Amino acid sequence: MGIKDLFGGNKKKTAFREKAKEVMADGKIVPGKAEQLARAAKEHEIENPADDKTMLRREIYNKAAANVKGRGKLTEVEAGELAKIQKFLALRDDQVEKTKWDLAKLRQLTEIRQGRLPVVPPNSAALRGVQLQPGEVPHYCVQVDMLDRPTTGGHEGVRVKWQAPYTINSALGHTLPSDGAKEMGDGYLFITNKRLFFKGASRSAAVEYSPQANFFLYAEGLRLERTVGHTLLRFKSKSNETAEIVGELLSALMR
């Protein structure tokens, strides 16, 4: 019997799909998960998972990825096992692009929490025209929209404090007060070892780290409190990990 309708009405295919969910149900992505899937496929006489409808194969892969994301970190071992699972399910990168993007961000976040800070490559196009100070190292860069707002509208965000740790996921429940804000253009936000630096097509601005610096973090961006009004930097990246990366980096650098 053919398997073009994998995970369809055929009982063996349905049973394999349920078994695959069980394999992922314990929430642990450890060496051997891909082999467990392969054994389950063999037991249910599934010769080639690639004949499955893409949506259902993605469901299994995303279930595995969700287990990792729920723990808030991604180790090298887990990343390797997820790659094996993707290969077994015959999923191309473009078929799970957002999930892989989120996992890459999570991997970077894990590295930061372990004290290994990223560095923006010197040949990055975003760095063109940026004048760094002596000894300044750009650790992170993200595209942002710059907005201006006179008040916070009651949405204060999470204050990033001098010499204070960042509480994991604390920014995710806060919404950037961008409604009614004036658009000021877009550009790149750099987080360096000395300051926050914004570079746009027609303007740039920088704020050095200090106990007096007023930075407030949200799920979608960052607010800089001015003497009068507020500058909002809204992340163009839609990944939840972007705010976490910014929060952890600022905590590590504002000392």
C-alpha positions as CSV (number, residue, x, y, z in Angstrom):
1,M,0.0,0.0,0.0
2,G,1.3,3.5,-0.9
3,I,1.9,6.1,1.7
4,K,1.0,9.3,-0.1
5,D,-1.7,10.0,2.4
6,L,0.6,9.6,5.4
7,F,-1.1,10.7,8.6
8,G,-4.4,10.5,6.8
9,G,-7.2,8.0,7.2
10,N,-4.9,4.9,7.3
11,K,-4.8,3.6,10.8
12,K,-1.1,2.9,10.7
13,K,-0.4,6.4,9.7
14,T,-2.6,7.8,12.4
15,A,-1.0,5.5,15.0
16,F,2.5,6.7,13.9
17,R,1.4,10.3,14.3
18,E,0.2,9.7,17.8
19,K,3.3,7.8,18.7
20,A,5.5,10.7,17.4
21,K,3.6,13.0,19.7
22,E,4.3,10.7,22.6
23,V,8.0,10.7,21.8
24,M,8.0,14.5,22.1
25,A,5.6,14.6,25.1
26,D,8.2,14.4,27.9
27,G,9.6,17.8,27.0
28,K,13.2,16.6,26.8
29,I,15.2,16.9,23.5
30,V,18.1,14.5,24.3
31,P,20.3,12.3,22.0
32,G,18.2,9.5,20.6
33,K,14.9,11.3,20.0
34,A,15.4,11.1,16.2
35,E,16.2,7.4,16.5
36,Q,13.0,7.0,18.5
37,L,11.0,8.6,15.7
38,A,12.7,6.3,13.2
39,R,11.8,3.2,15.3
40,A,8.2,4.4,15.6
41,A,8.0,4.8,11.8
42,K,9.3,1.3,11.3
43,E,6.9,-0.2,13.8
44,H,4.0,1.3,12.0
45,E,5.4,0.4,8.6
46,I,5.9,4.0,7.5
47,E,8.6,3.9,4.9
48,N,9.1,7.5,4.1
49,P,7.9,10.4,6.3
50,A,8.7,12.8,3.5
51,D,5.5,11.6,1.8
52,D,3.5,13.2,4.6
53,K,1.6,16.4,4.1
54,T,4.1,19.2,5.1
55,M,1.7,20.7,7.7
56,L,1.7,17.4,9.7
57,R,5.4,16.9,9.6
58,R,5.9,20.5,10.7
59,E,3.6,19.8,13.6
60,I,6.0,17.1,14.9
61,Y,9.0,19.3,14.5
62,N,7.4,22.3,16.0
63,K,6.3,20.2,19.0
64,A,9.9,19.3,19.6
65,A,11.0,22.9,19.2
66,A,8.3,24.1,21.5
67,N,9.6,21.8,24.3
68,V,13.0,23.5,24.1
69,K,11.5,27.1,23.8
70,G,9.4,26.4,26.9
71,R,12.6,25.8,28.9
72,G,14.0,29.2,27.8
73,K,17.3,27.8,26.6
74,L,18.9,25.8,23.8
75,T,22.0,23.7,24.3
76,E,24.4,22.4,21.6
77,V,23.1,18.8,22.3
78,E,19.5,19.9,21.8
79,A,20.3,21.9,18.7
80,G,22.0,18.8,17.2
81,E,19.1,16.6,18.0
82,L,16.6,19.0,16.5
83,A,18.7,19.0,13.3
84,K,18.4,15.2,13.2
85,I,14.7,15.3,13.8
86,Q,14.3,17.9,10.9
87,K,16.4,15.6,8.6
88,F,14.4,12.5,9.5
89,L,11.1,14.4,8.8
90,A,12.6,15.6,5.5
91,L,11.7,19.2,6.2
92,R,13.5,21.9,4.3
93,D,14.8,25.0,6.2
94,D,12.2,27.2,4.4
95,Q,9.4,24.9,5.6
96,V,10.2,25.6,9.2
97,E,11.9,29.0,8.7
98,K,10.2,30.9,11.6
99,T,10.8,28.1,14.1
100,K,14.5,27.8,13.1
101,W,14.8,31.6,13.4
102,D,13.4,31.5,16.9
103,L,15.7,28.6,17.8
104,A,18.7,30.6,16.5
105,K,17.7,33.5,18.7
106,L,17.2,31.2,21.7
107,R,20.6,29.7,21.1
108,Q,22.2,33.2,21.1
109,L,20.2,34.0,24.3
110,T,21.6,30.8,26.0
111,E,25.1,31.9,25.1
112,I,24.6,35.3,26.6
113,R,23.3,33.9,29.8
114,Q,26.4,31.7,30.0
115,G,28.6,34.8,29.8
116,R,29.5,34.4,26.1
117,L,28.5,37.7,24.5
118,P,28.1,38.0,20.7
119,V,30.0,40.5,18.6
120,V,28.7,42.2,15.5
121,P,31.2,41.3,12.6
122,P,33.3,44.2,11.5
123,N,32.2,43.6,7.9
124,S,28.5,43.9,8.8
125,A,26.6,46.2,6.4
126,A,24.9,47.8,9.4
127,L,28.2,49.1,10.7
128,R,28.9,51.2,7.6
129,G,29.3,54.8,8.7
130,V,29.2,54.1,12.4
131,Q,31.9,55.8,14.4
132,L,32.9,53.7,17.3
133,Q,34.7,55.0,20.3
134,P,38.2,53.7,21.2
135,G,37.8,50.3,22.8
136,E,34.1,50.1,21.9
137,V,32.7,46.7,20.9
138,P,29.3,46.3,19.3
139,H,27.7,43.2,20.7
140,Y,24.3,43.3,19.1
141,C,22.4,45.0,16.3
142,V,18.7,44.9,15.5
143,Q,16.6,46.9,13.0
144,V,14.2,49.3,14.7
145,D,11.6,52.0,14.0
146,M,12.2,55.2,15.9
147,L,9.1,56.9,17.4
148,D,8.5,59.9,19.6
149,R,5.8,60.1,22.3
150,P,5.2,62.8,24.9
151,T,3.9,60.3,27.6
152,T,4.0,56.6,28.3
153,G,0.2,56.3,28.4
154,G,0.5,54.3,31.6
155,H,2.7,51.7,29.9
156,E,6.0,52.0,31.9
157,G,7.7,48.8,30.8
158,V,10.5,47.1,32.7
159,R,13.3,49.4,33.9
160,V,16.8,48.2,33.0
161,K,18.7,49.1,36.1
162,W,22.4,49.7,36.6
163,Q,24.3,46.7,38.0
164,A,21.1,44.7,38.3
165,P,20.2,41.3,36.8
166,Y,17.4,40.9,34.2
167,T,14.5,38.8,35.3
168,I,13.8,36.2,32.6
169,N,10.6,36.9,30.5
170,S,9.8,40.1,32.5
171,A,9.5,42.3,29.4
172,L,7.1,39.9,27.6
173,G,4.0,41.1,29.4
174,H,4.6,44.8,28.6
175,T,3.3,46.5,25.4
176,L,5.3,49.3,23.8
177,P,3.1,52.5,23.9
178,S,3.5,53.1,20.2
179,D,-0.2,54.0,19.5
180,G,-0.3,57.7,18.6
181,A,3.5,58.1,18.6
182,K,5.2,60.1,15.9
183,E,7.2,58.2,13.4
184,M,10.8,59.4,13.2
185,G,12.2,56.9,10.7
186,D,14.0,53.6,11.0
187,G,17.5,52.3,11.4
188,Y,19.7,50.1,13.5
189,L,20.0,49.9,17.3
190,F,23.5,48.8,18.5
191,I,24.2,47.6,21.9
192,T,27.9,48.1,22.6
193,N,30.0,47.6,25.7
194,K,29.7,51.4,26.4
195,R,26.4,52.6,25.1
196,L,23.1,52.3,23.2
197,F,23.6,53.7,19.7
198,F,20.9,54.4,17.1
199,K,21.9,54.9,13.4
200,G,19.3,56.0,10.9
201,A,19.3,57.4,7.4
202,S,19.1,61.0,8.5
203,R,19.8,60.9,12.3
204,S,21.7,59.2,15.0
205,A,21.7,59.2,18.7
206,A,23.6,57.6,21.6
207,V,23.1,57.1,25.3
208,E,26.0,56.0,27.5
209,Y,25.4,53.5,30.3
210,S,25.3,55.0,33.7
211,P,23.3,54.7,37.0
212,Q,21.3,57.7,35.7
213,A,20.3,56.2,32.3
214,N,16.6,55.5,32.0
215,F,16.0,52.5,29.8
216,F,12.7,50.6,29.8
217,L,12.1,47.3,28.0
218,Y,9.0,45.9,26.4
219,A,8.2,42.8,24.4
220,E,8.3,44.9,21.2
221,G,11.0,47.4,21.9
222,L,12.8,49.8,24.2
223,R,11.9,53.2,25.6
224,L,14.5,55.9,26.4
225,E,13.2,58.5,28.8
226,R,14.2,62.1,27.9
227,T,14.0,65.3,29.9
228,V,10.9,66.0,27.9
229,G,9.1,63.1,26.2
230,H,10.2,59.6,25.3
231,T,12.0,58.0,22.4
232,L,10.6,54.6,21.4
233,L,12.7,52.0,19.5
234,R,10.4,49.3,18.1
235,F,12.1,46.1,17.1
236,K,11.4,45.0,13.6
237,S,12.2,41.4,14.6
238,K,9.0,39.7,15.7
239,S,10.8,37.1,17.8
240,N,10.0,37.1,21.6
241,E,13.7,36.4,22.1
242,T,14.8,39.8,20.8
243,A,13.6,41.6,24.0
244,E,15.2,38.8,26.1
245,I,18.5,39.2,24.3
246,V,18.4,43.0,24.8
247,G,17.5,42.6,28.4
248,E,20.2,40.1,29.2
249,L,22.9,42.1,27.3
250,L,22.1,45.3,29.0
251,S,22.2,43.6,32.3
252,A,25.6,42.2,31.5
253,L,27.0,45.5,30.2
254,M,25.6,48.1,32.5
255,R,28.2,47.7,35.2
